[in-house]
Amino acid sequence: MKIYKGKTESIKGPIIASAAFALMIAVILYFFKIGFGSVAASLFLFFLFSFSYKGIVLKIKIDGKKIVVVRPFTRSSVIIDNIAFCAVHGIDEGAALIYAFTKKRYKGIISVKGVRPKLPFQEIIRLIVKEESKTELD
């Protein structure tokens, strides 16, 4: 099993943002009367807090069957066999982001989570395998 630890410089920003959002939520709920405005502002800040929390990756564990992403309070895992394809962003800067798109099954049709194709996954694979076929995929 390989373990990749999160970089301190990339974790620092989301931790500061998450702490600021949590502090603002606590101040709004403690010092203001509970009403529509304070609850709406707190929910909006909690929505922003969830995005900053997703940026905090403490470590990534990879073994032969799955990838586990460890965050401060949660762990999420992806089974390697469920990954349809990967995309890489930012290779030139020295630090790259890897996006893994997983397969999902909906009403008996396998598609790719996060991608809305015009064709089902099996049809896309069939068209890619054919060498003479030229198909525009979004």
Backbone as a printed PyTorch tensor [residue, N CA C, xyz], in Angstrom:
tensor([[[  0.8440,  -1.1780,   0.0000],
         [  0.0000,   0.0000,   0.0000],
         [  0.8870,   1.2370,   0.0000]],

        [[  0.6280,   2.1540,  -0.9400],
         [  1.3620,   3.4080,  -0.9930],
         [  0.5410,   4.4950,  -0.3090]],

        [[  1.2330,   5.3770,   0.4020],
         [  0.5750,   6.4860,   1.0890],
         [  1.2370,   7.7780,   0.6410]],

        [[  0.4090,   8.6950,   0.1410],
         [  0.8820,  10.0160,  -0.2540],
         [  0.3180,  11.0310,   0.7280]],

        [[  1.1890,  11.7780,   1.3870],
         [  0.7480,  12.7750,   2.3580],
         [  0.4340,  14.0840,   1.6530]],

        [[ -0.5500,  14.8190,   2.1840],
         [ -0.9200,  16.1120,   1.6260],
         [  0.1690,  17.1470,   1.8640]],

        [[  0.3270,  18.0440,   0.9150],
         [  1.3370,  19.0900,   1.0470],
         [  0.8220,  20.1880,   1.9730]],

        [[  1.7020,  20.6840,   2.8260],
         [  1.3130,  21.6980,   3.7930],
         [  0.8550,  22.9790,   3.1190]],

        [[  1.5370,  23.3920,   2.0640],
         [  1.1650,  24.6410,   1.4060],
         [ -0.1790,  24.5480,   0.6910]],

        [[ -0.5920,  23.3570,   0.2600],
         [ -1.8920,  23.2330,  -0.3900],
         [ -3.0160,  22.9940,   0.6160]],

        [[ -2.6960,  22.5620,   1.8230],
         [ -3.7000,  22.3420,   2.8570],
         [ -3.9700,  23.6220,   3.6450]],

        [[ -2.9900,  24.4950,   3.7270],
         [ -3.0810,  25.6810,   4.5780],
         [ -4.2560,  26.5880,   4.1920]],

        [[ -4.4430,  26.8690,   2.9140],
         [ -5.5170,  27.7490,   2.4650],
         [ -6.9040,  27.2300,   2.8070]],

        [[ -7.2430,  25.9770,   2.4550],
         [ -8.5660,  25.4620,   2.8170],
         [ -8.8040,  25.3680,   4.3240]],

        [[ -7.7570,  25.1170,   5.1110],
         [ -7.9340,  25.0640,   6.5640],
         [ -8.2790,  26.4520,   7.1020]],

        [[ -7.5930,  27.4740,   6.6220],
         [ -7.8850,  28.8440,   7.0660],
         [ -9.2940,  29.2490,   6.6400]],

        [[ -9.6770,  28.9300,   5.4080],
         [-11.0220,  29.2550,   4.9290],
         [-12.0870,  28.5120,   5.7260]],

        [[-11.8720,  27.2220,   6.0040],
         [-12.8420,  26.4450,   6.7780],
         [-12.9920,  26.9950,   8.1850]],

        [[-11.8810,  27.3650,   8.8130],
         [-11.9390,  27.9400,  10.1600],
         [-12.6730,  29.2830,  10.1460]],

        [[-12.4320,  30.1020,   9.1220],
         [-13.1090,  31.3970,   9.0300],
         [-14.6160,  31.2150,   8.8360]],

        [[-15.0180,  30.2760,   7.9640],
         [-16.4470,  30.0260,   7.7560],
         [-17.0980,  29.4940,   9.0330]],

        [[-16.4350,  28.5700,   9.7170],
         [-16.9850,  28.0300,  10.9610],
         [-17.1100,  29.1210,  12.0250]],

        [[-16.1370,  30.0020,  12.1180],
         [-16.1950,  31.0980,  13.0820],
         [-17.3250,  32.0660,  12.7360]],

        [[-17.4940,  32.3920,  11.4580],
         [-18.5830,  33.2920,  11.0560],
         [-19.9490,  32.6740,  11.3380]],

        [[-20.0920,  31.3690,  11.1210],
         [-21.3550,  30.6920,  11.4240],
         [-21.6390,  30.7500,  12.9140]],

        [[-20.6140,  30.4900,  13.7300],
         [-20.7930,  30.5310,  15.1840],
         [-21.1540,  31.9360,  15.6550]],

        [[-20.5180,  32.9620,  15.1170],
         [-20.8160,  34.3460,  15.5120],
         [-22.2350,  34.7220,  15.1170]],

        [[-22.6490,  34.3640,  13.9120],
         [-24.0070,  34.6950,  13.4600],
         [-25.0460,  34.0120,  14.3400]],

        [[-24.8560,  32.7390,  14.6260],
         [-25.8490,  32.0170,  15.4180],
         [-25.8370,  32.4090,  16.8910]],

        [[-24.7060,  32.8640,  17.4150],
         [-24.6180,  33.2110,  18.8370],
         [-25.0650,  34.6430,  19.1090]],

        [[-24.6520,  35.5910,  18.2990],
         [-24.8880,  36.9960,  18.5950],
         [-26.1690,  37.5610,  17.9840]],

        [[-26.7280,  36.9490,  16.9680],
         [-27.9300,  37.4740,  16.3360],
         [-29.1310,  36.6140,  16.6990]],

        [[-30.2920,  37.2450,  16.6690],
         [-31.5130,  36.5040,  16.9510],
         [-31.7300,  35.4630,  15.8620]],

        [[-32.2640,  34.3340,  16.2760],
         [-32.5320,  33.2720,  15.3090],
         [-33.7430,  33.6900,  14.4890]],

        [[-33.5160,  33.9650,  13.2320],
         [-34.5670,  34.3710,  12.3070],
         [-34.2250,  33.8990,  10.9200]],

        [[-35.0150,  34.3350,   9.9640],
         [-34.8010,  33.8900,   8.5980],
         [-33.4470,  34.3470,   8.0630]],

        [[-33.0840,  35.6000,   8.3180],
         [-31.8240,  36.1440,   7.7900],
         [-30.6000,  35.4620,   8.3610]],

        [[-30.5940,  35.2380,   9.6760],
         [-29.4200,  34.6120,  10.2840],
         [-29.2910,  33.1460,   9.8820]],

        [[-30.4100,  32.4540,   9.7740],
         [-30.3640,  31.0500,   9.3630],
         [-29.9530,  30.9430,   7.8970]],

        [[-30.4690,  31.8390,   7.0420],
         [-30.1030,  31.8140,   5.6270],
         [-28.6150,  32.1190,   5.4410]],

        [[-28.0960,  33.0990,   6.1830],
         [-26.6700,  33.4280,   6.0940],
         [-25.8150,  32.2630,   6.5900]],

        [[-26.2500,  31.6100,   7.6580],
         [-25.5010,  30.4610,   8.1910],
         [-25.5020,  29.2980,   7.2080]],

        [[-26.6430,  29.0500,   6.5710],
         [-26.7000,  27.9650,   5.5820],
         [-25.8190,  28.2670,   4.3730]],

        [[-25.8010,  29.5240,   3.9390],
         [-24.9380,  29.9090,   2.8280],
         [-23.4650,  29.7230,   3.1930]],

        [[-23.0850,  30.1330,   4.4010],
         [-21.6990,  29.9590,   4.8400],
         [-21.3460,  28.4820,   5.0110]],

        [[-22.3170,  27.6760,   5.4600],
         [-22.0650,  26.2430,   5.5910],
         [-21.8540,  25.6140,   4.2170]],

        [[-22.5850,  26.0910,   3.2170],
         [-22.3990,  25.6330,   1.8370],
         [-20.9730,  25.9410,   1.3670]],

        [[-20.4800,  27.1430,   1.6440],
         [-19.1030,  27.5010,   1.2910],
         [-18.0880,  26.7050,   2.1120]],

        [[-18.4250,  26.4470,   3.3790],
         [-17.5580,  25.6500,   4.2510],
         [-17.3600,  24.2490,   3.6730]],

        [[-18.4260,  23.6560,   3.1170],
         [-18.3040,  22.3020,   2.5770],
         [-17.3470,  22.2610,   1.3960]],

        [[-17.3270,  23.3260,   0.5630],
         [-16.3830,  23.3590,  -0.5490],
         [-14.9450,  23.4920,  -0.0630]],

        [[-14.7190,  24.3080,   0.9460],
         [-13.3500,  24.4580,   1.4450],
         [-12.8910,  23.1900,   2.1690]],

        [[-13.8290,  22.4710,   2.8100],
         [-13.4760,  21.2260,   3.4900],
         [-13.0310,  20.1580,   2.4970]],

        [[-13.6350,  20.1240,   1.3030],
         [-13.2510,  19.1320,   0.2970],
         [-11.8280,  19.3400,  -0.1930]],

        [[-11.2820,  20.5430,  -0.0180],
         [ -9.9140,  20.8290,  -0.4360],
         [ -8.8550,  20.3680,   0.5350]],

        [[ -9.2610,  19.9350,   1.7200],
         [ -8.3030,  19.4790,   2.7270],
         [ -8.1050,  17.9740,   2.5600]],

        [[ -6.9920,  17.5810,   1.9780],
         [ -6.6690,  16.1670,   1.7970],
         [ -5.4170,  15.8810,   2.6140]],

        [[ -5.5800,  15.1150,   3.7000],
         [ -4.4510,  14.8050,   4.5720],
         [ -3.5430,  13.7530,   3.9640]],

        [[ -4.1350,  12.7120,   3.4000],
         [ -3.3440,  11.6760,   2.7360],
         [ -4.2070,  10.8800,   1.7860]],

        [[ -3.5410,  10.2400,   0.8450],
         [ -4.1890,   9.3640,  -0.1200],
         [ -3.5120,   8.0020,  -0.0250]],

        [[ -4.3080,   6.9730,   0.2270],
         [ -3.7930,   5.6020,   0.3280],
         [ -4.2290,   4.8330,  -0.9180]],

        [[ -3.2750,   4.1550,  -1.5350],
         [ -3.5670,   3.3900,  -2.7510],
         [ -3.0560,   1.9630,  -2.5670]],

        [[ -3.9330,   1.0080,  -2.7760],
         [ -3.4920,  -0.3840,  -2.8420],
         [ -3.9760,  -0.9480,  -4.1700]],

        [[ -3.9310,  -2.2360,  -4.3560],
         [ -4.2670,  -2.8350,  -5.6380],
         [ -5.7340,  -2.7690,  -6.0020]],

        [[ -6.6290,  -2.5510,  -5.0290],
         [ -8.0570,  -2.6050,  -5.2950],
         [ -8.7770,  -1.2650,  -5.1680]],

        [[ -8.2860,  -0.3670,  -4.3120],
         [ -9.0210,   0.8750,  -4.1090],
         [ -8.0980,   2.0360,  -3.7680]],

        [[ -8.6640,   3.2350,  -3.8830],
         [ -7.9900,   4.4760,  -3.5310],
         [ -8.7960,   5.0990,  -2.4000]],

        [[ -8.1320,   5.4390,  -1.2970],
         [ -8.8040,   6.0350,  -0.1470],
         [ -8.2620,   7.4450,   0.0540]],

        [[ -9.1660,   8.4430,   0.0640],
         [ -8.8040,   9.8330,   0.3070],
         [ -9.1920,  10.1540,   1.7410]],

        [[ -8.2090,  10.5410,   2.5650],
         [ -8.4290,  10.8040,   3.9830],
         [ -8.4900,  12.3110,   4.2110]],

        [[ -9.6230,  12.7680,   4.7710],
         [ -9.8100,  14.1600,   5.1770],
         [ -9.8920,  14.1940,   6.6980]],

        [[ -9.9350,  15.3640,   7.3360],
         [ -9.9020,  15.3920,   8.8060],
         [-10.9690,  14.5610,   9.4950]],

        [[-12.2090,  14.5610,   9.0200],
         [-13.2690,  13.8210,   9.6900],
         [-13.8630,  12.7020,   8.8580]],

        [[-13.4940,  12.5920,   7.5980],
         [-14.1000,  11.5920,   6.7230],
         [-13.0490,  10.8780,   5.8870]],

        [[-13.4590,   9.7540,   5.3520],
         [-12.6680,   8.9920,   4.3830],
         [-13.5920,   8.6570,   3.2200]],

        [[-13.0980,   8.8280,   2.0170],
         [-13.8650,   8.4020,   0.8560],
         [-12.9960,   7.4750,   0.0270]],

        [[-13.6140,   6.4250,  -0.4970],
         [-12.8440,   5.4470,  -1.2520],
         [-13.4710,   5.2380,  -2.6230]],

        [[-12.6080,   4.9250,  -3.5740],
         [-13.0090,   4.6310,  -4.9380],
         [-12.3870,   3.2940,  -5.3120]],

        [[-13.2090,   2.3800,  -5.7620],
         [-12.7060,   1.0870,  -6.2170],
         [-12.1120,   1.2830,  -7.6110]],

        [[-10.9110,   0.8090,  -7.8090],
         [-10.1820,   1.0440,  -9.0550],
         [-10.9170,   0.4560, -10.2590]],

        [[-11.6010,  -0.6590, -10.0790],
         [-12.3420,  -1.2580, -11.1980],
         [-13.5160,  -0.3910, -11.6510]],

        [[-13.9890,   0.5310, -10.7770],
         [-15.1120,   1.3990, -11.1350],
         [-14.6850,   2.6690, -11.8490]],

        [[-13.3900,   2.9060, -12.0250],
         [-12.9160,   4.1100, -12.6980],
         [-13.0250,   3.9070, -14.2000]],

        [[-13.7550,   4.8150, -14.8660],
         [-13.9360,   4.7180, -16.3140],
         [-12.7310,   5.3050, -17.0390]],

        [[-12.3250,   6.5240, -16.6670],
         [-11.1350,   7.1430, -17.2480],
         [-10.6570,   8.2460, -16.3180]],

        [[ -9.4490,   8.7250, -16.5650],
         [ -8.8400,   9.7800, -15.7590],
         [ -8.4460,  10.9410, -16.6590]],

        [[ -8.3950,  12.1310, -16.0760],
         [ -7.9170,  13.3210, -16.7680],
         [ -6.8780,  13.9890, -15.8680]],

        [[ -5.8360,  14.5310, -16.4730],
         [ -4.7580,  15.1740, -15.7250],
         [ -4.7370,  16.6540, -16.0940]],

        [[ -4.5660,  17.4980, -15.0760],
         [ -4.5320,  18.9470, -15.2930],
         [ -3.2920,  19.5200, -14.6150]],

        [[ -2.5660,  20.3840, -15.3180],
         [ -1.4550,  21.1110, -14.7180],
         [ -0.1480,  20.3600, -14.6560]],

        [[  0.1870,  19.6090, -15.6720],
         [  1.4270,  18.8450, -15.6650],
         [  2.6430,  19.7750, -15.7430]],

        [[  2.5340,  20.8820, -16.4810],
         [  3.6830,  21.7590, -16.7070],
         [  4.1580,  22.4720, -15.4530]],

        [[  3.2870,  22.7360, -14.4900],
         [  3.6750,  23.4790, -13.3000],
         [  4.4040,  22.6340, -12.2640]],

        [[  4.4890,  21.3420, -12.4490],
         [  5.1870,  20.4880, -11.4990],
         [  4.2590,  19.7950, -10.5170]],

        [[  3.0680,  20.3400, -10.2740],
         [  2.0850,  19.7080,  -9.4080],
         [  0.8320,  19.4890, -10.2420]],

        [[  0.4100,  18.2630, -10.3870],
         [ -0.7090,  17.9420, -11.2630],
         [ -1.9240,  17.5230, -10.4480]],

        [[ -3.1030,  17.7950, -10.9890],
         [ -4.3570,  17.3080, -10.4350],
         [ -4.8410,  16.1610, -11.3160]],

        [[ -5.2770,  15.0980, -10.6980],
         [ -5.8010,  13.9590, -11.4310],
         [ -7.2810,  13.8230, -11.0910]],

        [[ -8.1190,  13.8460, -12.1070],
         [ -9.5530,  13.6670, -11.9420],
         [ -9.8990,  12.2550, -12.3850]],

        [[-10.5570,  11.4950, -11.5150],
         [-10.9790,  10.1420, -11.8490],
         [-12.4950,  10.1330, -11.9950]],

        [[-12.9740,   9.7150, -13.1440],
         [-14.4020,   9.6300, -13.4140],
         [-14.8260,   8.1780, -13.2560]],

        [[-15.7980,   7.9470, -12.3960],
         [-16.2200,   6.5890, -12.0960],
         [-17.4540,   6.2080, -12.8960]],

        [[-17.6250,   4.8920, -13.0580],
         [-18.8010,   4.3690, -13.7500],
         [-19.9700,   4.3270, -12.7730]],

        [[-21.1580,   4.5840, -13.2820],
         [-22.3610,   4.4260, -12.4700],
         [-23.4080,   3.6940, -13.2930]],

        [[-24.2830,   3.0010, -12.6180],
         [-25.3390,   2.2420, -13.2830],
         [-26.6670,   2.9030, -12.9360]],

        [[-27.4280,   3.2660, -13.9740],
         [-28.7330,   3.8880, -13.7860],
         [-29.7120,   3.2410, -14.7490]],

        [[-30.7060,   2.5700, -14.2060],
         [-31.7310,   1.8620, -14.9880],
         [-31.1090,   0.8710, -15.9650]],

        [[-30.0860,   0.1610, -15.5230],
         [-29.4570,  -0.8540, -16.3440],
         [-28.4520,  -0.3380, -17.3500]],

        [[-28.2830,   0.9770, -17.4370],
         [-27.3430,   1.5640, -18.3800],
         [-26.1330,   2.0610, -17.6040]],

        [[-24.9430,   1.6860, -18.0490],
         [-23.7170,   2.1510, -17.3990],
         [-23.3060,   3.4550, -18.0630]],

        [[-23.0980,   4.4770, -17.2330],
         [-22.6230,   5.7650, -17.7370],
         [-21.4790,   6.2270, -16.8470]],

        [[-20.9680,   7.4160, -17.1120],
         [-19.8340,   7.9410, -16.3600],
         [-20.3280,   9.0670, -15.4740]],

        [[-20.0050,   8.9860, -14.1790],
         [-20.4300,   9.9980, -13.2220],
         [-19.6720,  11.2960, -13.4870]],

        [[-20.3860,  12.3980, -13.6310],
         [-19.7730,  13.6870, -13.8710],
         [-19.7120,  14.0740, -15.3340]],

        [[-20.0140,  13.1410, -16.2370],
         [-20.0050,  13.4040, -17.6740],
         [-21.3980,  13.0690, -18.2060]],

        [[-21.9590,  13.9690, -18.9870],
         [-23.2850,  13.7360, -19.5560],
         [-23.1600,  13.4870, -21.0500]],

        [[-22.8970,  12.2530, -21.4310],
         [-22.7540,  11.9790, -22.8660],
         [-24.1130,  11.8370, -23.5320]],

        [[-24.1000,  11.9570, -24.8420],
         [-25.3160,  11.7370, -25.6130],
         [-25.5440,  10.2520, -25.8390]],

        [[-24.5150,   9.4550, -25.6100],
         [-24.5780,   8.0130, -25.8330],
         [-24.2790,   7.2770, -24.5270]],

        [[-24.8020,   6.0520, -24.3410],
         [-24.4370,   5.2670, -23.1670],
         [-22.9660,   4.8340, -23.2160]],

        [[-22.4380,   4.4540, -22.0720],
         [-21.0270,   4.1090, -21.9270],
         [-20.6270,   2.9620, -22.8500]],

        [[-21.4790,   1.9230, -22.9630],
         [-21.1480,   0.7910, -23.8210],
         [-21.0180,   1.2340, -25.2820]],

        [[-21.8750,   2.1590, -25.7160],
         [-21.8240,   2.6410, -27.0890],
         [-20.5580,   3.4680, -27.3300]],

        [[-20.1600,   4.2610, -26.3450],
         [-18.9280,   5.0550, -26.4670],
         [-17.7250,   4.1370, -26.5940]],

        [[-17.6590,   3.0990, -25.7740],
         [-16.5400,   2.1460, -25.8420],
         [-16.5320,   1.4450, -27.1930]],

        [[-17.7080,   1.0730, -27.7050],
         [-17.7800,   0.4100, -29.0030],
         [-17.2780,   1.3390, -30.1130]],

        [[-17.6260,   2.6320, -30.0470],
         [-17.1800,   3.5730, -31.0630],
         [-15.6900,   3.8680, -30.9570]],

        [[-15.1540,   3.9030, -29.7510],
         [-13.7280,   4.1650, -29.5740],
         [-12.8990,   2.9890, -30.0850]],

        [[-13.3920,   1.7840, -29.8670],
         [-12.6570,   0.5960, -30.3050],
         [-12.5700,   0.5370, -31.8260]],

        [[-13.6050,   0.9730, -32.5230],
         [-13.5670,   1.0020, -33.9870],
         [-12.5830,   2.0720, -34.4380]],

        [[-11.6190,   1.7180, -35.2120],
         [-10.5920,   2.6650, -35.6350],
         [-11.0810,   3.6110, -36.7290]],

        [[-11.9690,   3.1340, -37.5750],
         [-12.4000,   3.9880, -38.6860],
         [-13.4880,   4.9780, -38.2810]],

        [[-14.0370,   4.8570, -37.1000],
         [-15.1250,   5.7340, -36.6740],
         [-14.5990,   7.0370, -36.1120]],

        [[-15.1390,   8.1190, -36.5650],
         [-14.8170,   9.4590, -36.0510],
         [-16.0680,   9.9940, -35.3730]],

        [[-16.0460,  10.0890, -34.0510],
         [-17.2030,  10.5360, -33.3050],
         [-16.8200,  11.6980, -32.4180]],

        [[-17.6670,  12.7020, -32.3530],
         [-17.4430,  13.8620, -31.4770],
         [-18.0910,  13.5500, -30.1210]],

        [[-17.2730,  13.4520, -29.0830],
         [-17.7740,  13.1890, -27.7330],
         [-17.5880,  14.4400, -26.8980]],

        [[-18.6170,  14.8480, -26.1610],
         [-18.5180,  16.0330, -25.2960],
         [-17.9510,  15.6150, -23.9480]]])
